[in-house]
Amino acid sequence: MHKEKGGKGGTIINVSSVVALTKIVNVPIYSATKSGVLKFSTSLGNHLHYSRSGVRIICICFGVTNTPLLRNLHNVFDTSAEPLLAKEMKKFRTQSVESAAKAVIETYKQGASGSVWISTSDKPAMDVTNTYDKSVQMFDDYVYN
């Protein structure tokens, strides 16, 4: 896909989770991997890379979605985390797979490279790039100034 390597560019939509944007401590490995997906996507989707590759990288962060994963939490996460996770899950409204699919389509149509989107609670997809960028900028200011 990389234009500098003879490709025509394209789009990659990486799937993360709202746990990458919120403080959920009961699933540390899941939280860490989804945070990594988010940071990887925003870094690789930056204009510096996009201008050379022509590959638009977008990240969508799903809320609790009614998938087999949700119905089989006991087989996926550490059993010691189950009671806490069940309590934590009550905070979230679930969304249908159809709603999540619509969000992916909307994200594909509207999303700029490096953008961050949320799909949760059967609401339309929401571009949260500005909010995400402001939060990163706050830490940059603290670290570098």
C-alpha beads as a LAMMPS data file, in Angstrom:
LAMMPS data file: protein, C-alpha beads

145 atoms
144 bonds

1 atom types
1 bond types

-500.0 500.0 xlo xhi
-500.0 500.0 ylo yhi
-500.0 500.0 zlo zhi

Masses

1 110.0

Atoms # bond

1 1 1 0.000 0.000 0.000
2 1 1 2.908 2.387 0.713
3 1 1 3.161 4.939 -2.124
4 1 1 6.958 5.192 -1.846
5 1 1 7.112 1.442 -2.456
6 1 1 4.873 1.436 -5.514
7 1 1 1.553 1.114 -3.728
8 1 1 -1.525 3.270 -4.181
9 1 1 -2.096 4.154 -0.544
10 1 1 -5.184 3.041 1.303
11 1 1 -6.868 2.930 4.687
12 1 1 -6.280 0.866 7.804
13 1 1 -8.790 1.042 10.655
14 1 1 -7.295 -0.292 13.868
15 1 1 -9.647 -1.538 16.563
16 1 1 -9.042 -0.392 20.114
17 1 1 -11.351 0.024 23.081
18 1 1 -12.671 2.741 25.342
19 1 1 -10.461 1.166 28.023
20 1 1 -7.556 2.846 26.192
21 1 1 -9.177 6.201 27.022
22 1 1 -10.515 5.495 30.499
23 1 1 -9.204 4.182 33.793
24 1 1 -10.139 0.512 33.970
25 1 1 -7.726 -1.334 36.258
26 1 1 -9.312 -4.787 36.382
27 1 1 -8.001 -5.945 33.006
28 1 1 -4.411 -4.685 32.834
29 1 1 -3.221 -6.747 29.860
30 1 1 -6.303 -5.903 27.797
31 1 1 -5.995 -2.222 28.777
32 1 1 -2.301 -2.143 27.886
33 1 1 -2.758 -3.760 24.490
34 1 1 -5.676 -1.512 23.552
35 1 1 -3.683 1.543 24.691
36 1 1 -0.826 0.338 22.506
37 1 1 -3.140 0.042 19.507
38 1 1 -4.363 3.592 20.091
39 1 1 -0.867 5.097 20.386
40 1 1 0.457 3.061 17.440
41 1 1 -2.444 4.269 15.295
42 1 1 -2.116 7.940 16.178
43 1 1 1.646 7.841 15.685
44 1 1 1.596 6.005 12.374
45 1 1 -1.415 8.035 11.225
46 1 1 0.437 11.310 11.791
47 1 1 0.893 13.563 8.753
48 1 1 4.650 12.836 8.805
49 1 1 3.975 9.203 7.884
50 1 1 0.736 9.644 5.947
51 1 1 2.275 12.197 3.575
52 1 1 4.897 9.634 2.543
53 1 1 2.869 6.432 2.587
54 1 1 -0.567 7.548 1.449
55 1 1 -1.921 5.040 3.966
56 1 1 -4.574 6.583 6.193
57 1 1 -4.495 5.083 9.682
58 1 1 -7.609 5.526 11.833
59 1 1 -8.347 4.167 15.293
60 1 1 -11.827 3.285 16.517
61 1 1 -12.376 2.632 20.219
62 1 1 -15.375 0.438 20.873
63 1 1 -17.378 0.441 24.052
64 1 1 -18.948 -2.741 25.373
65 1 1 -20.304 -4.496 22.296
66 1 1 -22.576 -7.536 22.344
67 1 1 -20.133 -10.031 20.828
68 1 1 -19.076 -13.565 21.798
69 1 1 -16.219 -11.987 23.809
70 1 1 -18.748 -10.284 26.057
71 1 1 -20.687 -13.504 26.560
72 1 1 -17.515 -15.476 27.393
73 1 1 -15.604 -13.172 29.708
74 1 1 -14.973 -16.081 32.071
75 1 1 -12.935 -17.801 29.332
76 1 1 -10.968 -14.695 28.367
77 1 1 -9.944 -12.807 31.481
78 1 1 -8.287 -13.872 34.722
79 1 1 -10.918 -15.558 36.903
80 1 1 -9.811 -13.527 39.922
81 1 1 -10.831 -10.377 38.014
82 1 1 -14.335 -11.639 37.203
83 1 1 -16.212 -10.186 40.212
84 1 1 -14.557 -6.787 39.790
85 1 1 -14.998 -6.892 36.039
86 1 1 -18.704 -7.714 36.373
87 1 1 -19.102 -4.693 38.646
88 1 1 -17.122 -2.495 36.236
89 1 1 -19.183 -3.655 33.247
90 1 1 -22.356 -2.317 34.862
91 1 1 -21.059 1.216 34.218
92 1 1 -21.365 0.711 30.479
93 1 1 -24.376 0.411 28.215
94 1 1 -23.841 -2.244 25.586
95 1 1 -24.106 -1.620 21.895
96 1 1 -25.191 -3.947 19.118
97 1 1 -22.811 -5.366 16.552
98 1 1 -24.858 -3.540 13.903
99 1 1 -24.249 -0.218 15.639
100 1 1 -20.520 -0.947 15.810
101 1 1 -20.483 -1.846 12.105
102 1 1 -22.217 1.435 11.211
103 1 1 -19.583 3.251 13.243
104 1 1 -16.793 1.587 11.272
105 1 1 -18.412 2.690 8.002
106 1 1 -18.825 6.256 9.277
107 1 1 -15.243 6.285 10.529
108 1 1 -14.031 5.086 7.132
109 1 1 -16.018 7.774 5.320
110 1 1 -15.160 10.691 7.621
111 1 1 -11.925 9.860 9.430
112 1 1 -8.688 11.683 8.771
113 1 1 -5.413 9.843 9.139
114 1 1 -4.400 9.743 12.793
115 1 1 -7.955 10.341 13.984
116 1 1 -9.499 8.692 17.052
117 1 1 -13.144 7.666 17.123
118 1 1 -15.475 6.236 19.777
119 1 1 -18.371 3.874 19.170
120 1 1 -20.396 3.087 22.275
121 1 1 -23.929 2.662 23.618
122 1 1 -25.543 2.485 20.148
123 1 1 -24.652 6.161 19.584
124 1 1 -23.315 7.382 16.236
125 1 1 -19.543 7.247 15.854
126 1 1 -17.875 10.283 17.398
127 1 1 -14.570 11.815 16.339
128 1 1 -12.699 12.502 19.605
129 1 1 -9.377 13.405 18.007
130 1 1 -9.346 16.977 19.334
131 1 1 -10.022 15.820 22.889
132 1 1 -7.396 13.091 22.633
133 1 1 -4.846 15.522 21.172
134 1 1 -5.532 18.053 23.957
135 1 1 -4.924 15.398 26.613
136 1 1 -1.632 14.408 24.979
137 1 1 -0.658 18.087 24.697
138 1 1 -1.243 18.554 28.438
139 1 1 1.265 15.812 29.190
140 1 1 3.687 17.127 26.561
141 1 1 3.582 20.532 28.243
142 1 1 4.310 18.960 31.601
143 1 1 7.122 16.749 30.310
144 1 1 8.874 19.201 27.997
145 1 1 8.337 22.547 29.734

Bonds

1 1 1 2
2 1 2 3
3 1 3 4
4 1 4 5
5 1 5 6
6 1 6 7
7 1 7 8
8 1 8 9
9 1 9 10
10 1 10 11
11 1 11 12
12 1 12 13
13 1 13 14
14 1 14 15
15 1 15 16
16 1 16 17
17 1 17 18
18 1 18 19
19 1 19 20
20 1 20 21
21 1 21 22
22 1 22 23
23 1 23 24
24 1 24 25
25 1 25 26
26 1 26 27
27 1 27 28
28 1 28 29
29 1 29 30
30 1 30 31
31 1 31 32
32 1 32 33
33 1 33 34
34 1 34 35
35 1 35 36
36 1 36 37
37 1 37 38
38 1 38 39
39 1 39 40
40 1 40 41
41 1 41 42
42 1 42 43
43 1 43 44
44 1 44 45
45 1 45 46
46 1 46 47
47 1 47 48
48 1 48 49
49 1 49 50
50 1 50 51
51 1 51 52
52 1 52 53
53 1 53 54
54 1 54 55
55 1 55 56
56 1 56 57
57 1 57 58
58 1 58 59
59 1 59 60
60 1 60 61
61 1 61 62
62 1 62 63
63 1 63 64
64 1 64 65
65 1 65 66
66 1 66 67
67 1 67 68
68 1 68 69
69 1 69 70
70 1 70 71
71 1 71 72
72 1 72 73
73 1 73 74
74 1 74 75
75 1 75 76
76 1 76 77
77 1 77 78
78 1 78 79
79 1 79 80
80 1 80 81
81 1 81 82
82 1 82 83
83 1 83 84
84 1 84 85
85 1 85 86
86 1 86 87
87 1 87 88
88 1 88 89
89 1 89 90
90 1 90 91
91 1 91 92
92 1 92 93
93 1 93 94
94 1 94 95
95 1 95 96
96 1 96 97
97 1 97 98
98 1 98 99
99 1 99 100
100 1 100 101
101 1 101 102
102 1 102 103
103 1 103 104
104 1 104 105
105 1 105 106
106 1 106 107
107 1 107 108
108 1 108 109
109 1 109 110
110 1 110 111
111 1 111 112
112 1 112 113
113 1 113 114
114 1 114 115
115 1 115 116
116 1 116 117
117 1 117 118
118 1 118 119
119 1 119 120
120 1 120 121
121 1 121 122
122 1 122 123
123 1 123 124
124 1 124 125
125 1 125 126
126 1 126 127
127 1 127 128
128 1 128 129
129 1 129 130
130 1 130 131
131 1 131 132
132 1 132 133
133 1 133 134
134 1 134 135
135 1 135 136
136 1 136 137
137 1 137 138
138 1 138 139
139 1 139 140
140 1 140 141
141 1 141 142
142 1 142 143
143 1 143 144
144 1 144 145
